[in-house]
Amino acid sequence: MKSLHKLAAFLLIFLFVITSLYSQYPESKEATLIESVSSAEVLIEATGIYKSKEKSERKARKQVEEKGVSNAIKDAKKSAVYFVLFGGTDPLISTTEERQIFEPHVAFFFNTDNISRYISWEEITIRKKVKTDGGKGIKVTKRFKVNKEILSKDLESYNILAARADLADAIGNPFIMVIPATGKGENPIELLQTDPKVRHAASVVESYLTARKYDVVVPEQQANLEDLAKAQQSLADQEEDYAYQLALSIGSDVYITFAGAVEKSGYGTEKYSLIARAYETTTARLLGTETGYSQARQGEIMVSIEEAMNDAIDKVLSRINNYWKDDLKRGIQYKLIVSITTDLDEDEVEEIQFAFADAVEEISKNYKENIVTNQTLDYLLWCDHDKYDKSSKVYRYIKKAFTDAELGASLRSININRKMILLKIESE
């Protein structure tokens, strides 16, 4: 009998804890992203709900009249923060593990003081106000600016999200390059130098990234592109992709391309639409693509470009963050390309291929063979960041393994940067 009483008491406590936990969440949870205002803030349109708990219909209506709007606005603020945390396509908390760690801290993030910290601006007017349940409830809609930067720092302090500083200590800040999207044969460097709209769009992204403490690589010399094109002549039959080649030659972890256009709007106004895409440099794999839009206005094209770019890049950056966290789990990724001289016979080439396969398997946590021919070896390597945090360490290991194999050929480096190791094998 006592055990039944204990079980009942435990269940009551459990239900109380669960009820208290979820009462901290907003009643509504209805919100929409309007735009990314800056690298730190987003504009959210959120709906809040208030329902009187009075049993008397008269008292309930009176309570709604007296404090329904103010309480519904409080719920709308919670809904705006809830959306940034969990809603949309790129929420701050995106995994089941992060959600589980978050749950014990719900009261902290949704208490009145912290909600006020996260809300940096509140619209004066109410966009919608509707009474519900025959006047015993009310629903209001307003717009708020939420400071994602403060919210993210709080999540990091509670170890819900991995702190950027911790990730940087482990694998270094990701190097990101920003260039305009171009057609086949077009030079993105020339476009940056000659088109002020393109240059402005690139500077907006670079400013956005540096504000978020990312390392930004700025392409400066056309020679980099030309040198890489010559160095990679062994990669025959591949379509010319200047953006990919330039990013690979510089050694960025991720490169972002963008393209925009002016669209006609009503009453003689125009708005700017911009598409931003993020790629993994070593593979040119698409990490994310988003379209941003500006408000419709007359003139002020630079303002519209900045507005559209902020809208697009905020979403793309979330995909980059996910890539960065995955990189920490899998290991640092390197692209290894080896050009083999035609002076060697087939048996010698085969021995070299076997030796490289053994060396790559030994040094990497995982690897992928992209190309294995008599003239070219192309690998992707994922290496332990504690042992091989620099491409030069990977090269030294492979060089030693190749020398120890005594294959009657010499291994030399053509180009080594953060992400790419370009080598050649010549007959002795």
BELKADA-V98699 format. One record per backbone hydrogen bond with DSSP energy under -1.0 kcal/mol. CO is the residue of the C=O (numbers start at 1). NH is the residue of the N-H. Records with the same first field share a line. If there is no record, write none. Layout:
CO: NH + NH
This chain:
1: 5
2: 6
3: 7
4: 8
5: 9
6: 10
7: 11
8: 12
9: 13
10: 14
11: 15
12: 16
13: 17
14: 18
15: 19
16: 20
17: 21
18: 22
19: 23
30: 47
32: 45
35: 43
40: 148 + 149
41: 38
42: 146
43: 34 + 35
44: 144
45: 32
46: 142
48: 140
50: 138
56: 60
57: 61
58: 62
59: 63
60: 64
61: 65
62: 66
63: 67
64: 68
67: 71
68: 72
69: 73
70: 74
71: 75
72: 76
73: 77
74: 78
75: 79
76: 80
77: 81
78: 82
79: 83
80: 84
81: 85
82: 86
83: 87
84: 92
85: 93
95: 99
96: 100
97: 101
98: 102
99: 103
102: 105
103: 106
105: 109
106: 110
111: 115
112: 116
113: 117
114: 118
115: 119
118: 147
121: 145
128: 141
130: 139
132: 137
133: 136
136: 52
137: 132
138: 50
139: 130
140: 48
141: 127 + 128
142: 46
143: 123
144: 44
145: 120 + 121
146: 42 + 148
147: 151
148: 152
149: 153
150: 154
151: 155
152: 156
153: 157
154: 158
155: 160 + 161
156: 159
163: 167
164: 168
165: 169
166: 170
167: 171
168: 172
174: 215
175: 253 + 254
176: 217
177: 256
183: 186
187: 191
188: 192
189: 193
190: 194
191: 195
195: 199
196: 200
197: 201
198: 202
199: 203
200: 204
201: 205
202: 206
203: 207
204: 208
205: 209
206: 210
207: 211
209: 214
210: 213
215: 176
221: 224
222: 226
223: 227
224: 228
225: 229
226: 230
227: 231
228: 232
230: 233
232: 235
234: 236
241: 245
242: 246
243: 247
244: 248
245: 249
246: 250
247: 251 + 252
253: 281
254: 177
255: 279
256: 179
257: 277
258: 181
259: 275
261: 273
263: 271
266: 269
269: 265
270: 297
271: 263
272: 294
273: 261
274: 292
275: 259
276: 290
277: 257
278: 287 + 288
279: 255
280: 284
285: 280
288: 278
290: 276
292: 274
297: 270
300: 304
301: 305
302: 306
303: 307
304: 308
305: 309
306: 310
307: 311
308: 312
309: 313
310: 314
312: 316
313: 317
316: 320
317: 321
318: 322
319: 323
320: 324
321: 325
322: 326
323: 327
324: 328
325: 329
326: 330
327: 331
332: 383
334: 381
335: 421
336: 379
337: 423
338: 377
339: 425
345: 349
346: 350
347: 351
348: 352
349: 353
350: 354
351: 355
352: 356
353: 357
354: 358
355: 359
356: 360
357: 361
358: 362
359: 363
360: 364
366: 382
368: 380
371: 378
375: 340
376: 373
377: 338
378: 370 + 371
379: 336
380: 368
381: 334
382: 365 + 366
383: 332
384: 388
390: 394
391: 395
392: 396
393: 397
394: 398
395: 399
396: 400
397: 401
398: 402
399: 403
400: 404
401: 405
403: 406
408: 428
410: 426
412: 424
415: 422
419: 335
420: 417
421: 337
422: 414 + 415
423: 339
424: 412
425: 341
426: 410
